[in-house]
Amino acid sequence: MNAPVLTLDLPFAKRLGRGKVREIFELDGDLLLVATDRVSAFDVVMHEGIPGKGRVLTETSAFWFHALRDVAPNHLLSTDVDSWSDVPAAYRDALRGRTMRCCKAQPLPVEWVVRGYLTGSGWQDYQRDGAVSGVALPAGLLHASELDPPILTPSTKAASGHDEPIAFARVVELVGATVAHAARDAALRLYAAGRAYARQRGIVIADTKFEFGLRDGKLLLIDECMTPDSSRFWPAEEVRPGANPTSFDKQYLRNWLLATGWNKTPPPPTLPPDVIAKTAATYAEIQRRLLP
C-alpha cells in the first residue's frame, strides 16, 4: 500500500486555500482541486491519512459530474492531467488521478444535505423531536426507514469547527429566494438521479450533501459529488426499517472514534494501522461497486 499523500505544493500555481481534504490552486484562471489522502471525522482532520482515498474521491466525483451534467451543470473541466500543457511534467505523477480542473465560481455559504433515509444525526434528531432539522416526519419511523419524498436539511459551511443545521428560511436570507429555490430543486434532482443509478448497482445512497456556486449568475454544482466523504452508501440488500446496514463510507472510522470516548474536538486519537487499512478498503470497495 502506497504511503498516503497528506499535503502537496505546486510552485507553478497560486495557492488559494486548503480544505479538510483538498488543496486548492489557481492556474491560468482555472481551479485545480487536488484531493489528498487526509481524512476528517466530526469536522476534525485526523493526523494520519487513508492511502488511495484522494483518488477514490476524485474518480467518483468525476464520474458523477459527467453522468449528471444534464441534471445540473457543474464546474468540472477536465481530469486529464497529461493534457494540461501548463502543468510541468515533473508534477504530473503527483497530480494524476487526484486532480480536477474546474472553472471558478463563487461558492454559496450553504451545504445542501439531502436525506432519503433516516440515519446519522437525522435519526438522533427524529428520536428527540419527531423532526429532522425542523422538518416534521411521520411518527413510528425506525432507523433506515425511507423518507418519501427525500428531504432537504441545509447547514452552514463552517471554515472550522462544526457545520450547523439551518432552516430553509435562513437559506433564503443568505442567498436570496431565487438562488435558494434553484439550488434546492437541483439538489433534490441530483439525489434522485444518483439514487436511481446506485440502486442498479445494488447500492442505496442514504443521504448526501452538495455544494453550489454562482458563475456569471449561473448556478453550478461544485466541490465534490456523491463520494464516500459526502454520502452514506449502504448495500441495498441490507436496507429495511430498523436495520443497521453496513456503511461504505466514513462510518467505520466514526464508529471507531466514538468507541474510544473521544469528545470530537482536537486533537483526535491516533489511528492504528488496522483502522487505516479497514477504512482504505471501505473506500476502495464502494468505488468498485459503484463505478462502471
C-alpha positions as MATLAB code, in Angstrom:
seq = 'MNAPVLTLDLPFAKRLGRGKVREIFELDGDLLLVATDRVSAFDVVMHEGIPGKGRVLTETSAFWFHALRDVAPNHLLSTDVDSWSDVPAAYRDALRGRTMRCCKAQPLPVEWVVRGYLTGSGWQDYQRDGAVSGVALPAGLLHASELDPPILTPSTKAASGHDEPIAFARVVELVGATVAHAARDAALRLYAAGRAYARQRGIVIADTKFEFGLRDGKLLLIDECMTPDSSRFWPAEEVRPGANPTSFDKQYLRNWLLATGWNKTPPPPTLPPDVIAKTAATYAEIQRRLLP';
ca = [
       0.000    0.000    0.000;
       1.457    3.366   -1.002;
       2.075    5.995    1.646;
      -0.798    8.461    1.969;
      -0.452   11.919    0.428;
      -1.126   14.424    3.209;
      -0.037   17.656    1.552;
       1.048   18.887   -1.841;
       2.603   22.125   -3.051;
       2.579   23.406   -6.625;
       5.118   26.236   -7.100;
       3.826   26.904  -10.620;
       0.269   27.613   -9.396;
      -1.243   30.078   -6.944;
      -2.490   28.521   -3.735;
      -5.997   29.702   -2.912;
      -6.693   27.604    0.133;
      -6.532   24.314    1.935;
      -9.675   22.431    2.896;
     -10.055   19.482    5.209;
      -9.153   17.181    2.316;
      -8.389   19.272   -0.766;
      -5.567   21.589   -1.760;
      -6.968   24.420   -3.894;
      -4.880   26.213   -6.527;
      -5.460   28.644   -9.371;
      -3.791   28.011  -12.712;
      -4.408   30.153  -15.778;
      -7.779   31.246  -14.450;
      -8.968   27.738  -13.584;
      -9.183   25.930  -10.255;
      -7.114   22.845   -9.530;
      -8.791   20.801   -6.796;
      -6.272   18.259   -5.543;
      -7.719   15.581   -3.254;
      -5.159   14.475   -0.692;
      -5.482   11.348    1.433;
      -6.352   13.373    4.527;
      -9.477   12.233    6.339;
     -11.768   14.163    8.654;
     -14.439   12.953   11.022;
     -16.806   15.120   13.025;
     -15.160   18.065   11.197;
     -11.737   17.272   12.667;
      -8.838   16.239   10.414;
      -7.016   13.122   11.566;
      -3.223   13.105   11.867;
      -2.980   10.037    9.648;
      -4.125    9.718    6.045;
      -6.002    6.935    4.258;
      -3.932    5.579    1.331;
      -5.707    5.920   -2.019;
      -8.588    7.952   -0.600;
      -7.934   11.055   -2.697;
      -8.063    9.059   -5.914;
     -11.366    7.463   -4.919;
     -12.864   10.883   -4.205;
     -11.631   12.369   -7.482;
     -12.628    9.455   -9.697;
     -16.044    9.131   -8.037;
     -16.778   12.854   -8.298;
     -15.635   12.951  -11.919;
     -17.920   10.022  -12.729;
     -20.942   11.770  -11.232;
     -20.106   15.142  -12.775;
     -20.069   13.538  -16.213;
     -23.104   11.312  -15.598;
     -25.298   14.060  -14.128;
     -24.236   17.088  -16.184;
     -27.652   17.120  -17.888;
     -29.392   17.117  -14.500;
     -27.483   20.157  -13.246;
     -24.459   21.947  -14.731;
     -21.191   21.635  -12.811;
     -17.733   23.133  -12.648;
     -15.631   20.214  -13.927;
     -13.486   20.956  -16.979;
     -11.056   18.014  -17.079;
      -9.241   15.339  -15.084;
      -6.707   14.580  -17.839;
      -3.571   15.930  -16.174;
      -1.355   14.836  -19.062;
      -3.221   17.123  -21.471;
      -2.568   20.245  -19.387;
       0.388   21.962  -21.041;
       0.670   24.462  -18.178;
       1.463   21.694  -15.659;
       5.190   20.794  -15.623;
       5.846   17.157  -16.430;
       7.651   16.657  -13.110;
       4.377   17.210  -11.215;
       2.019   15.114  -13.298;
       2.584   11.848  -11.450;
       1.665   13.511   -8.148;
      -1.484   15.067   -9.604;
      -2.711   12.256  -11.846;
      -5.883   10.589  -10.578;
      -6.445   13.014   -7.725;
      -6.916   16.349   -9.505;
      -9.942   18.039  -11.057;
      -9.525   21.127  -13.198;
     -12.612   23.277  -12.729;
     -13.983   26.647  -13.707;
     -14.096   29.220  -10.936;
     -17.392   30.030   -9.238;
     -18.460   31.957   -6.157;
     -19.399   29.300   -3.570;
     -22.705   29.646   -1.750;
     -22.331   29.651    2.063;
     -24.628   26.635    2.474;
     -24.300   22.845    2.325;
     -27.331   21.257    0.686;
     -27.933   17.991    2.555;
     -30.474   15.619    1.023;
     -31.745   12.736    3.148;
     -33.522    9.778    1.596;
     -33.302    7.519    4.650;
     -33.378    8.106    8.380;
     -29.899    7.728    9.854;
     -27.000    9.594   11.428;
     -27.752   12.929   13.048;
     -31.162   12.877   11.353;
     -32.076    9.724   13.260;
     -30.927   11.335   16.510;
     -32.995   14.455   15.766;
     -36.051   12.351   14.942;
     -35.828   10.324   18.149;
     -35.683   13.538   20.148;
     -38.050   15.827   18.217;
     -40.005   13.763   15.697;
     -38.405   16.014   13.083;
     -35.083   16.437   11.271;
     -33.663   19.960   11.170;
     -37.160   21.273   11.710;
     -38.746   19.092    9.009;
     -41.599   17.183   10.670;
     -41.777   13.469    9.860;
     -44.459   10.816   10.470;
     -44.480    9.042   13.825;
     -43.250    5.484   14.157;
     -40.286    5.582   11.776;
     -37.287    3.369   12.505;
     -33.616    3.654   11.753;
     -33.031    3.198    7.999;
     -36.675    3.963    7.198;
     -37.023    5.506    3.744;
     -38.109    9.133    3.573;
     -40.567    9.526    0.714;
     -40.109   12.096   -0.638;
     -36.494   12.820    0.369;
     -35.986   15.953    2.449;
     -33.520   18.829    2.249;
     -31.813   19.751    5.529;
     -29.343   22.548    4.742;
     -26.472   23.523    7.000;
     -23.895   26.238    7.355;
     -20.460   25.797    5.788;
     -18.081   26.292    8.667;
     -14.486   27.212    7.790;
     -13.530   25.470   11.022;
     -15.475   23.632   13.684;
     -18.845   22.026   13.124;
     -21.429   22.781   10.451;
     -24.799   23.731   11.933;
     -28.263   22.882   10.550;
     -30.291   25.876    9.403;
     -33.893   26.350    8.326;
     -34.636   26.929    4.655;
     -35.905   30.403    5.566;
     -32.374   31.199    6.730;
     -31.003   29.898    3.417;
     -33.269   32.359    1.627;
     -31.876   35.149    3.792;
     -28.313   34.098    2.982;
     -28.519   33.622   -0.789;
     -31.848   35.073   -1.907;
     -35.092   33.320   -2.768;
     -34.335   32.673   -6.438;
     -30.962   31.029   -5.817;
     -32.204   29.164   -2.737;
     -35.094   27.550   -4.577;
     -32.999   26.774   -7.657;
     -30.296   25.087   -5.569;
     -32.855   23.158   -3.509;
     -34.508   21.860   -6.669;
     -31.143   20.965   -8.223;
     -30.029   19.113   -5.079;
     -33.203   17.032   -4.986;
     -32.942   16.230   -8.723;
     -29.297   15.237   -8.408;
     -30.022   12.985   -5.457;
     -32.941   11.317   -7.245;
     -30.853   10.627  -10.349;
     -27.876    9.412   -8.342;
     -30.023    7.190   -6.143;
     -31.684    5.588   -9.170;
     -28.314    4.777  -10.750;
     -26.849    3.456   -7.499;
     -29.807    1.120   -6.962;
     -28.981   -0.519  -10.289;
     -25.538   -1.248   -8.803;
     -27.029   -2.684   -5.607;
     -26.249    0.427   -3.548;
     -28.559    2.715   -1.574;
     -27.468    6.332   -1.136;
     -28.945    7.071    2.258;
     -28.025   10.738    2.246;
     -25.579   13.118    0.629;
     -24.551   16.753    0.591;
     -23.994   19.062   -2.359;
     -22.332   22.422   -2.761;
     -23.222   25.032   -5.344;
     -21.652   28.200   -6.644;
     -22.513   31.022   -8.992;
     -20.618   31.858  -12.185;
     -21.902   34.773  -14.253;
     -25.203   34.393  -12.449;
     -25.468   30.698  -13.357;
     -25.864   28.035  -10.673;
     -23.170   25.328  -10.803;
     -22.644   22.154   -8.791;
     -19.139   22.471   -7.317;
     -16.651   20.789   -4.974;
     -17.428   17.043   -4.968;
     -20.403   14.873   -5.817;
     -21.745   11.785   -4.023;
     -18.423   10.490   -2.727;
     -17.814    8.414    0.422;
     -16.817   11.674    2.133;
     -20.104   13.409    1.356;
     -22.565   10.493    1.347;
     -23.698    7.366    3.139;
     -23.720    4.263    0.938;
     -25.445    1.039    2.002;
     -25.755   -2.403    0.361;
     -29.335   -2.469   -0.934;
     -29.983   -5.986    0.367;
     -29.359   -4.844    3.966;
     -31.712   -1.847    3.907;
     -35.003   -2.188    5.763;
     -36.663   -0.232    8.590;
     -34.953   -0.974   11.875;
     -31.781   -2.321   10.266;
     -28.252   -1.001   10.690;
     -26.782   -1.520    7.207;
     -23.071   -1.749    6.505;
     -21.697    1.675    5.567;
     -19.306    2.078    2.637;
     -18.103    5.476    3.765;
     -16.524    7.086    6.823;
     -18.949    5.477    9.256;
     -16.493    2.722   10.183;
     -13.972    5.385   11.170;
     -16.620    7.427   13.003;
     -17.726    4.354   14.968;
     -14.145    3.536   15.972;
     -13.551    7.105   17.099;
     -16.752    7.142   19.163;
     -15.791    3.858   20.801;
     -12.577    5.465   22.075;
     -14.593    8.012   24.043;
     -13.110   10.897   22.051;
     -15.034   14.167   22.556;
     -14.954   15.193   18.854;
     -12.591   18.101   19.462;
      -8.902   18.362   18.506;
      -6.605   16.624   18.938;
      -8.038   13.393   17.543;
      -6.872    9.946   18.658;
      -4.043    8.235   16.793;
      -5.453    5.836   14.198;
      -3.955    2.334   14.453;
      -2.793    0.574   11.268;
      -5.754   -1.813   11.169;
      -8.265    1.054   11.302;
      -6.410    2.840    8.493;
      -6.359   -0.336    6.392;
     -10.043   -1.092    7.012;
     -11.052    2.479    6.129;
      -8.970    2.360    2.932;
     -10.586   -0.943    1.963;
     -14.050    0.536    2.538;
     -13.344    3.452    0.188;
     -11.968    1.113   -2.458;
     -14.960   -1.225   -2.168;
     -17.616    1.430   -2.751;
     -15.719    2.660   -5.785;
     -15.586   -0.897   -7.131;
     -19.304   -1.400   -6.557;
     -20.499    1.984   -7.743;
     -18.436    2.895  -10.776;
     -18.811    1.062  -14.119;
];
